[in-house]
Amino acid sequence: MVVRTMERAEPFTRTVGPSLGPTRRLWRSRDRRKSLRRALAAGVLFVVAATAAGAPSATSHTEVFYPSGSLRIQAYLYKPEGAGPFPAVIYNHGSRTGRERQSVPFEYVGRLLTGAGYVVLVSERRGYGRSDGLTWPEDVGKSRGRMIARLEEETDDVLAAVDYLRTQAFVDAKRVGVMGWSFGGIVTMFAVSRSSTFAVAVNQAGGALTWNGNPDVRTAITAAAEKSTTPTLLQVAENDRTTDSITTVGAILQKRGVPHRMVIYGPFAASQPSQAFNAGAPGHAVFSERGLSVWSADVLEFLGRYLGRPAGTDRGSP
């Protein structure tokens, strides 16, 4: 099943999937959006298809370091070809238990977004990769009481990343988005609740693994949703540990009239599932590279709506 709720709660529901047979239902309140969606879809499909076919794309990155308070934060900077200025997206990774000190540049995210004309900054928040600071196990361990404070500190690193991007001449500092998966989704919500800098946000299963077992997480994510005014794409798989962390945020944004879109994808089963998600949450892995084809078009469409395309950029050109 795929359920999509459009910005400002416009009636839009699509139900598809093998378990439901051939039935498809679609309601839209504004027919004038049809031509826009078709045009956007054409550009989105070109980017996704080109990537899948192995077409040339800007996948190389530059390792950079930027200050966040007294810490030095490692990040991977991806840039499209050309002089810019380009809109930018900050990508926030999730946890990686036992591999905190491995540097992970998330090349599939860089490839997807630079192919659509965005600068991408993948930040190794404090305690990850070669960034300063204690690792998550060293700092938080099994203490629930420390979790939210730590995630707020990691949000400081994301807001500091905005300051870094403003120093880059090829970045359009007025068009910056933020995107994150799992813990990175929580940090994304915290960031947009603390700053009006961001033009758009993408929350991929933020809090889905911890929502049921940690009331502090539920309280903090709910509070962030109550403060944010940033247009937000909310995504989660039906067979994640829970969809409540996403649907709750969606309901709050809807009540407050904040532009948003919510997508609940059908059950996802990776060919090589991660051990970290095997215990009751196989759908959490949909936002890894293996699930890229499931959600990439939705991300590009939503980012394009609020960040737009850089001047002189043609997604359809070779």
C-alpha positions in Angstrom: 0.0 0.0 0.0 1.1 3.5 -0.8 -0.7 6.4 0.9 0.2 9.9 0.0 -1.0 13.0 1.7 -0.3 16.2 -0.2 0.8 19.6 1.2 -1.7 21.4 3.2 -3.8 18.2 3.5 -5.0 18.4 -0.1 -7.1 15.2 -0.8 -4.7 12.9 -2.6 -4.6 9.1 -2.0 -3.1 6.4 -4.2 -3.5 2.8 -3.3 -1.5 0.3 -5.3 0.3 -3.0 -4.8 0.1 -6.7 -5.6 -1.9 -7.5 -2.5 -4.6 -5.1 -3.6 -5.0 -6.5 -7.2 -5.4 -4.2 -10.1 -7.5 -1.6 -8.3 -6.1 1.9 -8.4 -7.8 5.0 -6.8 -6.7 8.5 -7.3 -8.3 11.8 -6.1 -6.9 15.2 -6.7 -8.5 18.5 -5.6 -6.7 20.7 -8.1 -6.6 19.6 -11.7 -4.3 22.5 -12.6 -1.4 20.6 -10.9 -1.5 17.8 -13.4 0.6 19.5 -16.1 3.2 20.6 -13.5 3.4 17.0 -12.1 3.9 15.6 -15.5 6.7 18.0 -16.3 8.4 17.3 -13.0 8.0 13.6 -13.4 9.7 13.7 -16.8 12.7 15.3 -15.3 12.7 13.0 -12.3 12.5 9.9 -14.4 15.4 11.0 -16.6 17.7 11.5 -13.6 16.7 8.1 -12.1 16.9 6.3 -15.4 20.3 7.8 -16.3 21.7 6.8 -12.9 20.4 3.3 -13.3 21.8 3.0 -16.8 25.3 4.1 -15.6 25.2 7.4 -17.4 27.9 9.9 -16.4 27.1 11.9 -13.3 28.9 14.0 -10.8 29.7 11.4 -8.1 33.1 12.5 -6.9 33.3 14.4 -3.6 35.7 16.6 -1.7 36.4 15.9 1.9 36.0 19.1 4.0 36.1 20.1 7.6 34.1 22.9 9.2 33.8 24.2 12.8 30.9 23.5 15.1 31.5 25.2 18.3 34.9 23.9 19.5 34.6 20.8 17.3 35.9 20.1 13.9 33.3 18.2 11.7 34.2 16.1 8.7 31.9 16.3 5.7 31.7 15.2 2.0 31.0 17.9 -0.5 29.4 17.1 -3.9 29.1 19.7 -6.6 27.4 19.6 -10.0 29.4 20.7 -13.0 29.3 24.4 -13.6 29.9 27.6 -11.7 26.5 27.8 -10.0 25.3 29.2 -7.7 23.4 26.0 -7.0 20.8 25.2 -4.4 22.1 22.9 -1.7 21.0 19.9 0.4 22.5 18.9 3.7 22.2 15.1 4.2 22.0 13.6 7.7 22.9 9.9 8.1 21.5 7.6 10.7 23.4 5.6 13.3 25.8 2.8 12.4 26.4 0.7 15.4 30.0 -0.6 15.7 31.1 1.4 12.6 30.9 4.9 14.0 34.5 5.7 13.1 34.2 4.5 9.5 33.9 7.3 7.0 30.7 6.8 4.9 30.2 9.4 2.1 26.7 8.2 1.0 27.7 8.3 -2.6 24.3 7.2 -3.8 22.7 10.3 -2.2 25.4 12.5 -3.7 24.9 10.9 -7.2 21.1 11.3 -7.1 21.1 14.9 -6.0 24.0 16.3 -7.9 22.4 14.7 -11.0 19.4 16.9 -10.3 21.5 20.1 -10.0 22.1 20.3 -6.2 25.2 20.8 -4.2 25.2 18.1 -1.4 26.9 18.2 1.9 27.0 14.9 3.8 28.0 15.7 7.3 29.7 13.2 9.7 28.1 14.6 12.8 30.2 14.6 16.0 31.5 11.2 17.0 31.3 9.8 13.4 34.0 9.3 10.8 36.8 11.7 11.5 34.8 14.3 13.3 35.7 15.4 16.7 33.6 14.3 19.7 32.6 11.1 21.5 31.0 8.3 19.6 27.3 7.6 20.3 28.1 4.5 22.5 30.7 6.5 24.5 28.4 9.4 25.0 24.9 7.9 25.2 25.4 4.2 25.7 22.1 2.8 26.9 21.1 5.9 28.8 17.7 7.1 27.5 18.1 10.4 29.4 21.1 11.5 27.3 19.6 10.6 23.8 17.7 13.8 23.1 20.5 16.1 24.4 23.0 14.3 22.2 20.7 14.6 19.1 20.3 18.3 19.8 24.0 18.7 19.9 24.3 16.9 16.6 21.7 19.4 15.3 24.2 22.1 16.2 26.6 20.4 13.7 23.9 20.6 11.0 23.2 24.3 11.6 27.0 24.9 11.5 27.0 23.2 8.1 24.7 25.9 6.8 27.3 28.5 7.9 29.9 26.6 6.0 27.8 26.4 2.8 27.4 30.2 3.0 31.1 30.6 2.5 31.0 28.7 -0.8 30.6 31.0 -3.9 28.9 28.2 -5.9 26.1 27.7 -3.3 22.9 29.7 -3.4 22.6 30.3 0.3 18.9 31.3 0.0 18.0 27.9 -1.3 19.2 25.3 1.2 17.3 22.1 2.1 17.9 19.4 4.8 17.3 15.7 4.5 17.9 12.7 6.9 17.3 9.1 7.5 16.5 7.5 10.9 18.4 9.4 13.6 19.2 11.8 10.7 15.5 12.2 10.2 15.1 13.2 13.9 18.0 15.7 13.5 16.4 17.1 10.4 13.2 17.8 12.3 15.1 19.4 15.1 17.0 21.6 12.6 13.8 22.9 11.0 12.3 23.5 14.4 15.3 25.7 15.4 15.9 27.6 12.2 13.9 29.1 9.4 16.9 28.9 7.1 15.8 25.8 5.3 13.5 26.0 2.3 12.5 22.3 2.4 13.1 19.2 4.5 12.9 15.5 3.9 12.4 13.2 6.9 13.0 9.5 6.1 11.7 7.3 8.9 13.0 9.7 11.6 12.4 8.0 15.0 10.8 4.9 13.6 13.2 2.6 15.5 13.0 4.3 18.8 9.4 5.8 18.9 7.7 2.9 20.7 10.4 2.4 23.3 11.4 5.9 24.2 8.8 8.5 25.4 11.5 11.2 25.3 11.8 10.7 21.5 8.1 10.9 21.0 7.9 14.1 23.1 10.9 15.7 21.3 9.8 14.9 17.7 6.2 16.1 18.5 7.6 19.3 19.9 9.8 19.9 16.8 6.8 19.3 14.5 4.8 21.9 16.6 7.5 24.5 15.9 8.5 23.9 12.3 7.2 25.9 9.4 9.3 24.3 6.7 7.7 22.4 3.9 8.5 18.7 4.7 8.4 15.4 2.8 7.7 12.5 5.3 8.6 9.0 4.2 8.4 5.6 5.8 7.9 1.9 4.8 4.9 0.0 6.0 7.1 -2.7 7.6 9.4 -0.4 9.5 9.2 -0.9 13.3 6.4 1.7 13.3 5.0 4.3 11.0 3.7 6.4 14.0 6.8 8.6 14.1 5.9 9.8 10.6 2.1 9.9 10.7 2.2 11.8 14.0 4.4 14.5 12.5 2.1 14.5 9.4 -1.0 15.0 11.5 0.6 17.9 13.4 1.8 19.7 10.2 -1.6 19.2 8.7 -3.4 20.7 11.7 -1.0 23.7 11.6 -1.3 24.2 7.9 2.4 23.6 7.2 3.0 22.4 3.6 3.9 18.7 3.6 3.6 15.4 1.9 3.5 12.0 3.5 4.4 8.7 1.8 4.0 5.3 3.3 5.6 2.7 1.0 4.6 -0.9 0.8 6.6 -3.6 2.6 10.3 -3.5 1.6 12.5 -6.6 1.7 16.1 -6.0 0.7 18.0 -8.8 -1.0 20.7 -8.5 1.6 19.0 -7.1 4.7 21.1 -5.3 7.3 21.4 -7.1 10.6 20.6 -3.8 12.4 17.1 -3.8 11.0 16.3 -7.5 11.0 14.6 -7.4 14.4 11.1 -6.3 13.4 12.1 -3.4 11.1 13.1 -4.7 7.6 11.4 -1.7 6.0 13.8 0.7 7.7 16.4 -0.4 5.1 14.4 1.1 2.2 16.3 4.3 2.6 19.6 2.6 1.9 21.0 2.4 -1.6 19.2 -0.8 -2.2 15.8 1.0 -1.9 16.8 4.1 -4.0 14.4 3.3 -6.8 11.5 3.2 -4.3 11.8 6.7 -3.0 14.1 8.8 -5.2 11.4 10.2 -7.5 9.4 11.5 -4.6 12.4 13.2 -3.1 13.4 14.9 -6.4 9.9 16.0 -7.1 9.5 17.6 -3.6 12.9 19.2 -3.6 12.3 20.6 -7.0 9.1 22.2 -5.9 10.7 24.2 -3.1 14.4 24.5 -4.2 13.8 24.7 -7.9 16.4 24.0 -10.5 19.6 26.1 -10.8 19.7 28.7 -13.6 21.1 27.2 -16.8 20.6 23.6 -15.6 18.9 21.2 -18.0 18.3 17.8 -16.5 17.5 16.5 -20.0 20.9 17.4 -21.5 23.5 14.7 -21.9 
